[in-house]
């Protein structure tokens, strides 16, 4: 009788936990809620600086699908006539021949309710260029960082795509419901500086029933595609001007007296803070500066928190003649600068890519809400405090589920700041990427620039 009572109590407690915080993976599988105060964050955090570098449009399988010990694959899945077929991932070119569709609808079509077989359907089955991947010889420096530090292989993008809403998640753990990049531009400026610029968005007042219905459609998109387009786009999305107020982590840092800068060019779809009205037209805009000024700041006075969006020539975006090799050299330049500086012993560098870019990935993302999560992004966590692993060089592969809000949660924990949204409240703060209970490994990994880039100007400006 006692055993039965204990089992019944355990079932009741599990049901309460599921109702209060559990999340559902795409495809119906359960995923535990994030651990906002778990793991190594119970210890004092010796970090004093976080540098959050956000590059463009790649998936984990595209960059690290062949990395030893990681959850990768060399074979993709496609969908034709309602049937799934396999596609070997071919060697990736340094310069992708063209951009690949990677918007909100494309993300949902690709994920296909967790089946991860719809990546060929986003361009009507005529273009399989997203079914490719790199190996160590093509991006040796990124793989070297993985060898020596932490490669996170379950780091998901915060929404289905594309760039502007994803970048809003990197500063606010939300995107005010928008589902696309700027549209209807009327001048050479962007977002708050263009009164006509808009994006489609979900309304804030969706009922629980509407949310369930939308999530059902998202999980059955390939079999209900016509209904999905009509019912989601026609009945739920509205037009949102790309100048609005949401709480951002820079706001919270400012209130707490913590220094920060957002390194990004103005009038760029990557500049999320240009869409936040009180930042764009307030004193905080003085903290939004060009990316190359970071190299000066790291020699003089580095902010406690830095967001760095690379110039378009070095962000590794598919198409437009952008070289991955050149982008890798740019990353090396910035990481080397940090390692050469006095700030290296107390710094964590997080390098991510902002959305899936149309490239294949095989791991189903958790389905947190109507906006995401989206497919996995590559994620490198570089610090003297990263957890040692079994790699001969000391690096490790971290299988913990993270998203962009995880980086924000780490920063909030460092500076004792409250969560802003449910996303950062439940996010795991990169807890298994760090070991704050051991001595830091202060040895630097200063990498040389590559001179074998197969395309264009391979070296970043000095």
C-alpha positions in Angstrom: 0.0 0.0 0.0 2.9 2.3 0.9 4.5 1.6 -2.4 1.3 2.3 -4.3 0.9 5.6 -2.5 4.5 6.6 -3.3 3.9 5.7 -7.0 0.7 7.7 -7.1 2.4 10.7 -5.5 5.2 10.6 -8.0 2.7 10.5 -10.9 0.8 13.5 -9.4 4.1 15.5 -9.0 5.2 14.6 -12.5 1.9 15.8 -13.9 2.1 19.1 -12.0 5.7 19.6 -13.2 4.7 18.9 -16.8 1.7 21.4 -16.5 3.9 24.1 -14.9 7.0 24.1 -17.0 7.5 21.1 -19.3 8.0 21.6 -23.0 7.2 19.4 -26.0 9.7 18.4 -28.6 8.7 18.6 -32.3 7.4 15.1 -33.1 5.7 14.8 -29.7 8.7 13.9 -27.6 9.1 15.5 -24.2 12.0 17.7 -23.3 12.7 18.9 -19.8 12.4 22.6 -19.0 15.6 24.7 -18.9 17.6 25.0 -15.8 18.0 28.7 -15.1 19.9 28.3 -11.9 21.4 24.8 -12.3 24.7 23.1 -12.7 27.9 25.1 -12.2 26.0 28.3 -11.6 25.5 27.3 -8.0 29.2 28.3 -7.6 30.4 31.9 -7.7 31.0 32.7 -11.4 34.5 34.0 -11.9 33.7 35.4 -15.4 33.7 39.2 -15.7 33.2 39.5 -19.5 31.1 37.8 -22.1 31.7 38.4 -25.8 28.7 37.1 -27.9 29.7 36.8 -31.6 26.7 36.2 -33.9 27.5 35.1 -37.4 25.1 34.1 -40.2 23.1 31.2 -41.6 24.6 27.8 -40.9 23.6 24.6 -39.2 25.5 22.3 -37.0 25.6 19.5 -39.5 26.8 21.9 -42.2 29.9 22.9 -40.1 30.4 20.0 -37.6 28.4 17.0 -38.8 31.7 15.1 -39.2 33.2 16.2 -35.9 34.2 13.2 -33.8 32.0 12.6 -30.8 29.4 15.1 -31.8 25.8 14.4 -32.7 26.3 14.7 -36.5 25.4 13.0 -39.7 26.7 12.7 -43.2 23.4 11.8 -44.8 20.3 14.0 -45.0 16.6 13.2 -45.5 14.2 14.7 -48.2 10.6 14.4 -49.0 9.1 13.6 -52.3 5.5 12.5 -53.1 4.9 12.0 -49.4 7.8 9.6 -49.1 11.1 10.1 -47.3 14.4 9.5 -49.2 18.0 9.9 -48.2 20.5 12.4 -49.6 24.3 12.1 -49.0 25.6 15.4 -47.8 28.1 16.6 -50.5 31.3 18.7 -49.8 30.4 22.3 -49.1 32.0 25.0 -51.3 33.8 27.9 -49.6 31.4 30.3 -51.3 27.8 29.1 -51.5 26.6 29.8 -55.1 23.5 31.6 -53.9 21.4 32.3 -50.8 18.9 29.6 -49.8 15.4 30.3 -48.6 15.5 30.3 -44.8 12.5 32.2 -43.5 9.9 31.3 -40.9 7.8 29.1 -43.3 11.0 27.4 -44.6 12.1 26.5 -41.1 8.8 24.9 -40.3 8.7 23.0 -43.7 12.3 21.8 -43.1 11.6 20.5 -39.6 8.4 18.9 -40.7 7.1 18.1 -37.2 10.5 16.7 -36.1 10.9 14.4 -39.1 13.7 16.7 -40.4 13.0 15.7 -44.0 11.6 18.8 -45.6 14.7 20.8 -46.4 14.4 20.0 -50.1 10.8 21.3 -50.2 11.6 24.9 -49.3 12.7 25.5 -52.9 10.1 23.2 -54.5 12.5 20.3 -54.6 14.6 21.9 -57.4 17.7 22.9 -55.3 19.6 20.6 -53.1 22.5 23.0 -52.4 21.7 23.1 -48.7 22.6 19.4 -48.4 26.3 19.9 -47.9 28.9 20.1 -45.2 32.4 21.1 -44.3 35.2 19.0 -42.9 38.3 19.8 -40.8 40.4 20.7 -43.8 38.0 23.4 -44.9 37.4 25.1 -41.5 40.5 24.0 -39.5 40.4 26.9 -37.1 36.8 26.4 -36.0 37.6 22.7 -35.5 40.7 23.7 -33.5 38.5 25.8 -31.2 36.3 22.7 -30.7 39.4 20.6 -30.0 40.6 22.9 -27.2 37.4 24.4 -25.7 33.7 23.4 -26.0 31.6 22.5 -29.0 27.8 22.6 -28.1 26.0 20.2 -30.4 22.4 20.8 -29.1 22.4 24.6 -29.4 19.3 25.6 -31.3 18.3 28.8 -33.0 15.6 30.6 -31.0 13.0 30.6 -33.8 12.3 29.1 -37.2 14.1 32.1 -38.9 15.3 34.5 -40.3 17.9 37.0 -39.3 16.2 40.1 -37.8 13.9 38.2 -35.4 16.7 35.8 -34.4 19.0 38.7 -33.6 16.2 40.2 -31.4 16.3 37.0 -29.4 20.1 37.5 -28.8 19.3 40.8 -26.9 15.8 40.4 -25.6 14.9 36.6 -25.4 11.9 37.5 -27.6 11.2 39.2 -30.9 7.9 40.9 -30.3 6.2 38.2 -32.4 7.8 39.2 -35.7 8.4 36.4 -38.2 10.4 38.0 -41.0 13.1 40.5 -41.9 12.2 44.2 -42.7 9.8 44.8 -45.6 8.3 47.7 -47.4 11.3 50.0 -47.0 10.9 53.6 -48.1 14.4 55.0 -47.7 18.0 54.0 -47.3 17.7 53.6 -43.5 16.1 50.7 -41.6 13.7 49.8 -38.8 13.0 52.8 -36.5 14.7 55.1 -39.1 12.2 54.1 -41.8 8.6 54.9 -40.9 7.3 52.6 -43.6 9.3 49.5 -42.7 7.3 46.6 -41.3 7.3 42.8 -40.8 4.6 40.2 -40.4 4.0 39.2 -36.8 1.9 37.1 -34.4 -0.3 39.2 -32.1 0.5 39.2 -28.4 -3.0 38.1 -27.3 -3.2 34.6 -28.8 -5.5 32.4 -26.7 -4.3 29.0 -25.4 -6.6 27.4 -28.0 -5.1 29.4 -30.8 -1.6 28.5 -29.7 -2.5 24.8 -29.6 -4.0 25.0 -33.1 -0.9 26.9 -34.5 1.5 24.4 -33.0 -0.6 21.5 -34.4 -0.3 23.0 -37.9 3.4 23.6 -37.4 3.9 19.9 -36.4 1.9 18.7 -39.4 2.9 21.3 -42.0 3.8 18.9 -44.9 0.5 17.1 -44.8 -1.5 20.3 -44.2 0.5 22.8 -46.1 -2.3 24.7 -48.0 -4.3 25.1 -44.7 -1.2 26.2 -42.9 -0.5 29.1 -45.3 -4.1 30.3 -45.3 -4.7 29.9 -41.6 -1.5 31.1 -40.2 -0.6 33.9 -42.6 -4.2 35.0 -43.3 -5.8 34.7 -39.9 -3.1 35.3 -37.3 -0.3 37.4 -38.7 -0.6 41.2 -38.7 1.7 43.9 -39.9 4.0 45.2 -37.3 6.1 48.4 -37.7 9.7 47.6 -37.1 10.1 50.1 -34.3 8.7 49.0 -31.0 9.5 48.8 -27.3 10.5 45.5 -25.6 12.7 45.0 -22.6 16.2 44.2 -23.6 19.2 42.8 -21.7 21.1 46.0 -22.4 18.3 47.8 -20.5 18.9 45.6 -17.5 22.6 45.9 -17.7 22.3 49.7 -17.8 20.1 49.8 -14.7 22.6 47.5 -12.8 25.5 49.7 -13.8 27.1 46.9 -15.9 29.0 48.1 -19.0 28.0 46.9 -22.4 28.3 47.6 -26.1 26.6 46.4 -29.2 29.0 46.2 -32.1 27.0 46.4 -35.3 26.6 48.7 -38.3 23.6 50.9 -38.5 20.9 50.2 -41.2 21.7 46.5 -41.2 19.2 43.7 -40.7 21.5 42.2 -38.1 21.2 45.4 -35.9 18.4 44.3 -33.6 18.7 47.3 -31.3 17.8 49.6 -34.2 14.2 48.2 -34.0 13.9 49.0 -30.3 12.5 52.5 -30.0 13.7 53.5 -26.6 17.2 52.3 -27.4 17.4 53.9 -30.9 16.1 57.3 -29.6 17.6 57.2 -26.1 21.0 57.5 -24.4 21.7 53.8 -24.8 22.2 54.3 -28.6 25.6 55.6 -27.7 26.6 52.0 -26.9 25.8 50.8 -30.4 29.1 51.1 -32.4 30.8 49.8 -35.4 32.2 46.2 -35.2 35.8 47.2 -35.7 35.9 49.4 -32.7 35.9 46.2 -30.6 39.6 45.7 -31.5 40.4 49.1 -30.0 38.2 48.5 -26.9 39.9 45.1 -26.1 43.2 46.9 -25.9 41.9 49.6 -23.6 38.6 49.1 -21.8 36.4 46.1 -22.7 32.8 46.3 -21.7 31.5 43.6 -19.4 29.1 42.4 -22.1 29.7 42.7 -25.8 27.6 41.7 -28.7 29.5 41.5 -32.0 27.9 41.3 -35.4 30.6 40.9 -38.2 30.6 42.9 -41.4 28.7 41.2 -44.2 31.9 40.3 -46.0 33.0 38.2 -43.1 29.7 36.8 -41.6 29.7 33.6 -43.7 26.2 34.2 -45.1 25.5 32.0 -48.2 25.8 33.7 -51.6 26.9 37.3 -52.5 30.5 36.1 -52.8 31.0 35.7 -49.0 33.8 33.3 -48.2 33.6 31.0 -45.2 37.4 30.9 -45.1 37.6 34.7 -44.9 34.9 34.7 -42.2 36.9 32.2 -40.2 40.0 34.5 -40.5 37.8 37.4 -39.1 36.8 35.2 -36.1 40.4 34.3 -35.5 41.3 38.0 -35.5 38.8 38.8 -32.8 39.4 35.7 -30.7 43.2 36.3 -30.9 42.7 39.9 -29.8 40.8 38.7 -26.7 43.4 36.1 -25.9 46.3 38.6 -26.3 44.5 41.0 -23.9 44.5 41.3 -20.1 40.8 40.2 -20.2 41.4 36.7 -21.3 41.5 35.1 -17.8 38.0 36.3 -17.0 36.2 36.1 -20.4 33.8 33.8 -22.1 33.5 34.0 -25.9 30.3 32.4 -27.4 30.4 32.1 -31.2 27.0 31.2 -32.8 25.3 31.4 -36.2 22.0 33.2 -36.3 19.7 30.9 -38.3 19.7 27.7 -40.3 20.2 29.4 -43.6 18.4 26.6 -45.5 21.1 24.0 -44.7 20.3 20.5 -43.6 20.4 19.4 -39.9 19.1 16.1 -38.6 18.3 16.8 -34.9 14.6 17.8 -34.1 14.4 21.0 -32.1 12.3 21.4 -29.0 8.9 23.0 -29.8 8.6 25.6 -27.1 6.0 27.9 -28.6 4.6 29.2 -32.0 7.9 30.8 -32.9 10.4 27.9 -32.3 12.8 26.6 -31.6 14.5 26.4 -35.0 17.2 24.0 -36.3 20.6 23.7 -34.6 23.3 26.3 -35.0 27.0 25.7 -34.6 28.1 27.0 -31.2 31.7 27.4 -29.9 32.3 28.4 -26.3 35.8 29.6 -25.7 37.2 30.5 -22.3 39.8 29.5 -19.7 36.9 28.2 -17.7 35.4 25.7 -20.2 35.0 22.2 -19.1 37.8 19.8 -19.9 36.9 16.9 -22.0 38.3 13.7 -23.6 39.9 15.4 -26.6 43.7 15.1 -26.6 43.8 18.9 -26.7 41.4 19.2 -23.7 38.2 20.2 -25.5 34.7 18.6 -25.0 31.4 18.2 -26.8 28.5 19.5 -24.7 25.2 17.7 -25.5 23.0 20.0 -23.3 20.0 21.7 -24.9 20.7 25.5 -25.4 19.4 28.4 -27.4 20.3 32.1 -27.7 18.5 32.8 -24.5 21.0 30.5 -22.7 23.7 33.1 -23.3 21.5 35.8 -21.9 20.7 33.6 -18.8 24.4 33.2 -18.2 24.9 36.9 -18.2 21.9 37.4 -16.0 23.3 34.9 -13.5 26.7 36.6 -13.6 25.3 40.0 -12.7 22.3 38.9 -10.6 19.7 40.2 -13.1 16.1 39.0 -13.4 14.9 37.1 -16.3 13.0 39.1 -18.9 10.8 36.4 -20.5 9.8 32.8 -20.1 12.5 31.9 -22.7 15.5 33.2 -20.6 13.9 32.1 -17.4 13.8 28.5 -18.5 17.0 28.5 -20.5 20.0 26.5 -19.3 22.8 29.1 -18.7 25.5 27.0 -20.5 25.9 25.2 -17.3 27.7 22.1 -18.7 30.1 24.2 -20.9 31.9 25.5 -17.8 33.7 24.2 -14.8 33.9 26.9 -12.2 35.1 24.5 -9.5 38.5 23.9 -11.1 41.4 26.1 -11.9 41.2 27.9 -15.3 43.3 26.7 -18.1 44.9 29.9 -19.1 47.0 28.7 -22.0 46.1 30.7 -25.2 45.3 29.3 -28.6 46.7 32.0 -30.9 45.9 30.8 -34.4 47.5 32.2 -37.6 45.5 33.6 -40.4 44.8 31.2 -43.2 46.4 32.1 -46.6 44.8 29.2 -48.5 41.3 30.7 -48.8 40.0 29.7 -52.3 38.1 32.9 -52.9 38.6 36.7 -52.8 40.2 38.8 -50.1 40.8 36.3 -47.3 42.4 38.5 -44.7 40.4 40.8 -42.5 41.4 44.5 -42.2 43.8 45.3 -39.4 
